[in-house]
Amino acid sequence: MIVFESEKEFENMLCEHLDNNYFLVEDSGIESYDRQTNLGAYGITDLIIHNQELDLDDNKEVFVVSDMLNVVELKITELSSSHLSQIARYKTFFDVTDHGYDVEYTLVCKKSESYNTDLIFLAQSIDWLTIYTYEISLQKGIVFEILGGFSLTKDINLSKTLKSIESIFPVGEV
């Protein structure tokens, strides 16, 4: 398997693509980006990408539909709880500062063949975070996928479990 030697190498590769106006989402309206932004006690982000969605009004005047920042954290390792807490610190910084932007958060980490299920359910419960995994191969190059699609396994009788819960906590009763 091909791997990045360092997060800096990963960041350099992505920035080359950003310089050519390509990222994980086509037509994303990337205006600019900043690398290694120091947020003080909250940490240092890998990338902050400034996106603008533009449109034309009836008079053919250009106006900004949305002005957004995407805070991106890159990891050359598989998803871990420390990655989630790191990007949560960045979110806290933007939540407590008056900056005037909508902010999205993206974590990109190495794809794993086997995930810790507690970690996956925790990651999926963070609705403000998009997590991508990547893998690199000679045949396909670098491939990004949104992490998700994990659910309860079929070995649990969901109907029986829900009935058991309802017998303990009847629905609608005070």
ChimeraX commands (.cxc) that place a marker at each C-alpha (Angstrom):
marker #1 position 0.00,0.00,0.00 radius 0.5
marker #1 position 1.21,3.51,-0.82 radius 0.5
marker #1 position 1.22,5.99,2.07 radius 0.5
marker #1 position 2.08,9.61,2.73 radius 0.5
marker #1 position 5.31,9.98,4.69 radius 0.5
marker #1 position 3.97,12.98,6.62 radius 0.5
marker #1 position 0.92,15.19,7.02 radius 0.5
marker #1 position 2.95,17.98,5.40 radius 0.5
marker #1 position 3.40,15.83,2.28 radius 0.5
marker #1 position -0.37,15.17,2.24 radius 0.5
marker #1 position -1.08,18.89,2.70 radius 0.5
marker #1 position 1.36,19.82,-0.09 radius 0.5
marker #1 position -0.37,17.42,-2.49 radius 0.5
marker #1 position -3.82,18.80,-1.67 radius 0.5
marker #1 position -2.62,22.40,-1.98 radius 0.5
marker #1 position -1.28,21.66,-5.46 radius 0.5
marker #1 position -4.83,20.62,-6.39 radius 0.5
marker #1 position -6.31,23.66,-4.65 radius 0.5
marker #1 position -3.99,25.87,-6.69 radius 0.5
marker #1 position -5.61,24.29,-9.75 radius 0.5
marker #1 position -9.06,24.99,-8.23 radius 0.5
marker #1 position -9.91,21.36,-7.54 radius 0.5
marker #1 position -10.79,19.83,-4.22 radius 0.5
marker #1 position -13.07,17.15,-2.78 radius 0.5
marker #1 position -16.16,18.85,-4.18 radius 0.5
marker #1 position -16.33,19.97,-7.80 radius 0.5
marker #1 position -17.39,23.58,-8.49 radius 0.5
marker #1 position -16.84,24.49,-4.86 radius 0.5
marker #1 position -16.01,28.15,-5.57 radius 0.5
marker #1 position -12.66,28.19,-3.79 radius 0.5
marker #1 position -11.54,31.79,-3.38 radius 0.5
marker #1 position -8.44,31.25,-1.30 radius 0.5
marker #1 position -6.93,29.06,1.38 radius 0.5
marker #1 position -4.55,29.39,4.28 radius 0.5
marker #1 position -2.19,26.74,5.61 radius 0.5
marker #1 position -1.20,26.13,9.22 radius 0.5
marker #1 position -3.43,28.84,10.71 radius 0.5
marker #1 position -2.58,29.40,14.37 radius 0.5
marker #1 position -5.73,29.56,16.51 radius 0.5
marker #1 position -3.80,30.08,19.76 radius 0.5
marker #1 position -4.71,27.67,22.54 radius 0.5
marker #1 position -7.21,25.97,20.19 radius 0.5
marker #1 position -4.45,24.60,17.94 radius 0.5
marker #1 position -3.12,25.00,14.43 radius 0.5
marker #1 position -5.38,24.05,11.52 radius 0.5
marker #1 position -3.97,22.30,8.47 radius 0.5
marker #1 position -6.12,24.22,5.99 radius 0.5
marker #1 position -8.81,26.85,6.04 radius 0.5
marker #1 position -10.50,27.15,2.67 radius 0.5
marker #1 position -12.58,30.20,1.77 radius 0.5
marker #1 position -15.49,29.31,-0.51 radius 0.5
marker #1 position -17.92,31.72,-2.12 radius 0.5
marker #1 position -21.05,30.82,-3.99 radius 0.5
marker #1 position -21.91,33.57,-6.47 radius 0.5
marker #1 position -25.04,34.23,-8.48 radius 0.5
marker #1 position -26.48,36.89,-10.78 radius 0.5
marker #1 position -29.44,39.08,-9.89 radius 0.5
marker #1 position -32.07,40.26,-12.40 radius 0.5
marker #1 position -29.77,43.12,-13.49 radius 0.5
marker #1 position -26.92,40.68,-14.19 radius 0.5
marker #1 position -25.04,41.98,-11.14 radius 0.5
marker #1 position -22.94,39.42,-9.31 radius 0.5
marker #1 position -23.77,38.88,-5.64 radius 0.5
marker #1 position -22.52,36.52,-2.96 radius 0.5
marker #1 position -25.03,33.80,-2.07 radius 0.5
marker #1 position -22.84,32.33,0.66 radius 0.5
marker #1 position -19.47,33.12,2.15 radius 0.5
marker #1 position -18.06,30.07,3.86 radius 0.5
marker #1 position -14.92,28.76,5.51 radius 0.5
marker #1 position -14.06,25.08,5.50 radius 0.5
marker #1 position -11.65,24.08,8.27 radius 0.5
marker #1 position -9.81,20.96,7.11 radius 0.5
marker #1 position -7.76,18.66,9.29 radius 0.5
marker #1 position -5.58,16.11,7.49 radius 0.5
marker #1 position -4.36,12.86,9.01 radius 0.5
marker #1 position -2.10,10.18,7.57 radius 0.5
marker #1 position -3.38,7.70,10.15 radius 0.5
marker #1 position -6.73,6.02,10.61 radius 0.5
marker #1 position -9.53,7.82,12.45 radius 0.5
marker #1 position -9.00,8.22,16.19 radius 0.5
marker #1 position -10.75,9.99,19.05 radius 0.5
marker #1 position -7.85,12.47,19.28 radius 0.5
marker #1 position -8.61,13.56,15.70 radius 0.5
marker #1 position -12.21,14.28,16.68 radius 0.5
marker #1 position -11.20,16.26,19.75 radius 0.5
marker #1 position -8.65,18.23,17.73 radius 0.5
marker #1 position -11.20,19.44,15.19 radius 0.5
marker #1 position -13.68,20.07,18.03 radius 0.5
marker #1 position -11.17,22.58,19.43 radius 0.5
marker #1 position -11.17,24.39,16.09 radius 0.5
marker #1 position -14.98,24.46,16.10 radius 0.5
marker #1 position -14.92,25.91,19.61 radius 0.5
marker #1 position -12.60,28.69,18.40 radius 0.5
marker #1 position -14.95,29.66,15.57 radius 0.5
marker #1 position -18.01,29.34,17.81 radius 0.5
marker #1 position -16.61,31.86,20.32 radius 0.5
marker #1 position -15.22,34.37,17.80 radius 0.5
marker #1 position -17.21,36.87,15.77 radius 0.5
marker #1 position -15.97,36.25,12.24 radius 0.5
marker #1 position -19.01,36.63,9.96 radius 0.5
marker #1 position -18.62,33.34,8.07 radius 0.5
marker #1 position -20.54,30.11,7.93 radius 0.5
marker #1 position -18.02,27.44,8.88 radius 0.5
marker #1 position -17.87,23.80,7.82 radius 0.5
marker #1 position -15.47,21.25,9.25 radius 0.5
marker #1 position -13.79,18.42,7.38 radius 0.5
marker #1 position -11.55,15.66,8.69 radius 0.5
marker #1 position -9.61,13.57,6.17 radius 0.5
marker #1 position -7.94,10.39,7.41 radius 0.5
marker #1 position -6.55,7.13,6.09 radius 0.5
marker #1 position -9.09,4.43,5.27 radius 0.5
marker #1 position -9.22,1.48,7.64 radius 0.5
marker #1 position -10.24,-2.08,6.96 radius 0.5
marker #1 position -11.66,-2.46,10.47 radius 0.5
marker #1 position -13.05,0.35,12.56 radius 0.5
marker #1 position -13.75,0.55,16.27 radius 0.5
marker #1 position -17.56,0.63,16.24 radius 0.5
marker #1 position -17.80,2.98,19.24 radius 0.5
marker #1 position -15.54,5.44,17.45 radius 0.5
marker #1 position -17.58,5.22,14.24 radius 0.5
marker #1 position -20.89,5.80,16.03 radius 0.5
marker #1 position -19.33,8.74,17.87 radius 0.5
marker #1 position -17.99,10.21,14.61 radius 0.5
marker #1 position -21.33,9.78,12.84 radius 0.5
marker #1 position -23.14,11.55,15.69 radius 0.5
marker #1 position -21.17,14.75,15.09 radius 0.5
marker #1 position -23.51,16.41,12.62 radius 0.5
marker #1 position -21.29,19.45,12.01 radius 0.5
marker #1 position -18.37,17.32,10.78 radius 0.5
marker #1 position -17.79,15.65,7.43 radius 0.5
marker #1 position -15.23,12.86,7.53 radius 0.5
marker #1 position -13.50,11.61,4.41 radius 0.5
marker #1 position -11.24,8.61,4.23 radius 0.5
marker #1 position -8.64,8.12,1.54 radius 0.5
marker #1 position -6.60,5.34,0.11 radius 0.5
marker #1 position -3.82,5.46,-2.44 radius 0.5
marker #1 position -3.11,2.86,-5.11 radius 0.5
marker #1 position -1.10,2.71,-8.30 radius 0.5
marker #1 position -4.21,1.80,-10.28 radius 0.5
marker #1 position -6.61,4.49,-9.01 radius 0.5
marker #1 position -4.36,7.17,-7.52 radius 0.5
marker #1 position -5.86,8.77,-4.42 radius 0.5
marker #1 position -9.51,7.96,-3.76 radius 0.5
marker #1 position -11.65,9.85,-1.23 radius 0.5
marker #1 position -14.88,8.51,0.28 radius 0.5
marker #1 position -17.23,9.98,2.85 radius 0.5
marker #1 position -17.08,7.92,6.02 radius 0.5
marker #1 position -20.52,6.60,6.83 radius 0.5
marker #1 position -23.06,3.96,6.18 radius 0.5
marker #1 position -22.45,2.14,9.44 radius 0.5
marker #1 position -25.57,0.88,11.18 radius 0.5
marker #1 position -26.82,-1.74,13.58 radius 0.5
marker #1 position -25.96,-5.25,12.53 radius 0.5
marker #1 position -28.69,-7.69,11.62 radius 0.5
marker #1 position -27.81,-9.98,14.52 radius 0.5
marker #1 position -29.95,-7.82,16.81 radius 0.5
marker #1 position -33.72,-8.29,16.90 radius 0.5
marker #1 position -34.61,-4.59,16.75 radius 0.5
marker #1 position -38.35,-5.15,17.14 radius 0.5
marker #1 position -37.87,-7.25,20.28 radius 0.5
marker #1 position -35.44,-4.69,21.73 radius 0.5
marker #1 position -37.84,-1.80,21.11 radius 0.5
marker #1 position -40.73,-3.70,22.72 radius 0.5
marker #1 position -38.56,-4.36,25.76 radius 0.5
marker #1 position -37.69,-0.66,26.03 radius 0.5
marker #1 position -41.36,0.32,25.60 radius 0.5
marker #1 position -42.38,-2.10,28.39 radius 0.5
marker #1 position -39.98,-0.34,30.76 radius 0.5
marker #1 position -40.70,3.19,29.48 radius 0.5
marker #1 position -44.25,3.29,28.08 radius 0.5
marker #1 position -44.65,5.80,25.26 radius 0.5
marker #1 position -46.92,8.78,25.99 radius 0.5
marker #1 position -47.33,8.17,29.72 radius 0.5
marker #1 position -46.42,10.84,32.25 radius 0.5
marker link #1:1,2 radius 0.2
marker link #1:2,3 radius 0.2
marker link #1:3,4 radius 0.2
marker link #1:4,5 radius 0.2
marker link #1:5,6 radius 0.2
marker link #1:6,7 radius 0.2
marker link #1:7,8 radius 0.2
marker link #1:8,9 radius 0.2
marker link #1:9,10 radius 0.2
marker link #1:10,11 radius 0.2
marker link #1:11,12 radius 0.2
marker link #1:12,13 radius 0.2
marker link #1:13,14 radius 0.2
marker link #1:14,15 radius 0.2
marker link #1:15,16 radius 0.2
marker link #1:16,17 radius 0.2
marker link #1:17,18 radius 0.2
marker link #1:18,19 radius 0.2
marker link #1:19,20 radius 0.2
marker link #1:20,21 radius 0.2
marker link #1:21,22 radius 0.2
marker link #1:22,23 radius 0.2
marker link #1:23,24 radius 0.2
marker link #1:24,25 radius 0.2
marker link #1:25,26 radius 0.2
marker link #1:26,27 radius 0.2
marker link #1:27,28 radius 0.2
marker link #1:28,29 radius 0.2
marker link #1:29,30 radius 0.2
marker link #1:30,31 radius 0.2
marker link #1:31,32 radius 0.2
marker link #1:32,33 radius 0.2
marker link #1:33,34 radius 0.2
marker link #1:34,35 radius 0.2
marker link #1:35,36 radius 0.2
marker link #1:36,37 radius 0.2
marker link #1:37,38 radius 0.2
marker link #1:38,39 radius 0.2
marker link #1:39,40 radius 0.2
marker link #1:40,41 radius 0.2
marker link #1:41,42 radius 0.2
marker link #1:42,43 radius 0.2
marker link #1:43,44 radius 0.2
marker link #1:44,45 radius 0.2
marker link #1:45,46 radius 0.2
marker link #1:46,47 radius 0.2
marker link #1:47,48 radius 0.2
marker link #1:48,49 radius 0.2
marker link #1:49,50 radius 0.2
marker link #1:50,51 radius 0.2
marker link #1:51,52 radius 0.2
marker link #1:52,53 radius 0.2
marker link #1:53,54 radius 0.2
marker link #1:54,55 radius 0.2
marker link #1:55,56 radius 0.2
marker link #1:56,57 radius 0.2
marker link #1:57,58 radius 0.2
marker link #1:58,59 radius 0.2
marker link #1:59,60 radius 0.2
marker link #1:60,61 radius 0.2
marker link #1:61,62 radius 0.2
marker link #1:62,63 radius 0.2
marker link #1:63,64 radius 0.2
marker link #1:64,65 radius 0.2
marker link #1:65,66 radius 0.2
marker link #1:66,67 radius 0.2
marker link #1:67,68 radius 0.2
marker link #1:68,69 radius 0.2
marker link #1:69,70 radius 0.2
marker link #1:70,71 radius 0.2
marker link #1:71,72 radius 0.2
marker link #1:72,73 radius 0.2
marker link #1:73,74 radius 0.2
marker link #1:74,75 radius 0.2
marker link #1:75,76 radius 0.2
marker link #1:76,77 radius 0.2
marker link #1:77,78 radius 0.2
marker link #1:78,79 radius 0.2
marker link #1:79,80 radius 0.2
marker link #1:80,81 radius 0.2
marker link #1:81,82 radius 0.2
marker link #1:82,83 radius 0.2
marker link #1:83,84 radius 0.2
marker link #1:84,85 radius 0.2
marker link #1:85,86 radius 0.2
marker link #1:86,87 radius 0.2
marker link #1:87,88 radius 0.2
marker link #1:88,89 radius 0.2
marker link #1:89,90 radius 0.2
marker link #1:90,91 radius 0.2
marker link #1:91,92 radius 0.2
marker link #1:92,93 radius 0.2
marker link #1:93,94 radius 0.2
marker link #1:94,95 radius 0.2
marker link #1:95,96 radius 0.2
marker link #1:96,97 radius 0.2
marker link #1:97,98 radius 0.2
marker link #1:98,99 radius 0.2
marker link #1:99,100 radius 0.2
marker link #1:100,101 radius 0.2
marker link #1:101,102 radius 0.2
marker link #1:102,103 radius 0.2
marker link #1:103,104 radius 0.2
marker link #1:104,105 radius 0.2
marker link #1:105,106 radius 0.2
marker link #1:106,107 radius 0.2
marker link #1:107,108 radius 0.2
marker link #1:108,109 radius 0.2
marker link #1:109,110 radius 0.2
marker link #1:110,111 radius 0.2
marker link #1:111,112 radius 0.2
marker link #1:112,113 radius 0.2
marker link #1:113,114 radius 0.2
marker link #1:114,115 radius 0.2
marker link #1:115,116 radius 0.2
marker link #1:116,117 radius 0.2
marker link #1:117,118 radius 0.2
marker link #1:118,119 radius 0.2
marker link #1:119,120 radius 0.2
marker link #1:120,121 radius 0.2
marker link #1:121,122 radius 0.2
marker link #1:122,123 radius 0.2
marker link #1:123,124 radius 0.2
marker link #1:124,125 radius 0.2
marker link #1:125,126 radius 0.2
marker link #1:126,127 radius 0.2
marker link #1:127,128 radius 0.2
marker link #1:128,129 radius 0.2
marker link #1:129,130 radius 0.2
marker link #1:130,131 radius 0.2
marker link #1:131,132 radius 0.2
marker link #1:132,133 radius 0.2
marker link #1:133,134 radius 0.2
marker link #1:134,135 radius 0.2
marker link #1:135,136 radius 0.2
marker link #1:136,137 radius 0.2
marker link #1:137,138 radius 0.2
marker link #1:138,139 radius 0.2
marker link #1:139,140 radius 0.2
marker link #1:140,141 radius 0.2
marker link #1:141,142 radius 0.2
marker link #1:142,143 radius 0.2
marker link #1:143,144 radius 0.2
marker link #1:144,145 radius 0.2
marker link #1:145,146 radius 0.2
marker link #1:146,147 radius 0.2
marker link #1:147,148 radius 0.2
marker link #1:148,149 radius 0.2
marker link #1:149,150 radius 0.2
marker link #1:150,151 radius 0.2
marker link #1:151,152 radius 0.2
marker link #1:152,153 radius 0.2
marker link #1:153,154 radius 0.2
marker link #1:154,155 radius 0.2
marker link #1:155,156 radius 0.2
marker link #1:156,157 radius 0.2
marker link #1:157,158 radius 0.2
marker link #1:158,159 radius 0.2
marker link #1:159,160 radius 0.2
marker link #1:160,161 radius 0.2
marker link #1:161,162 radius 0.2
marker link #1:162,163 radius 0.2
marker link #1:163,164 radius 0.2
marker link #1:164,165 radius 0.2
marker link #1:165,166 radius 0.2
marker link #1:166,167 radius 0.2
marker link #1:167,168 radius 0.2
marker link #1:168,169 radius 0.2
marker link #1:169,170 radius 0.2
marker link #1:170,171 radius 0.2
marker link #1:171,172 radius 0.2
marker link #1:172,173 radius 0.2
marker link #1:173,174 radius 0.2
view
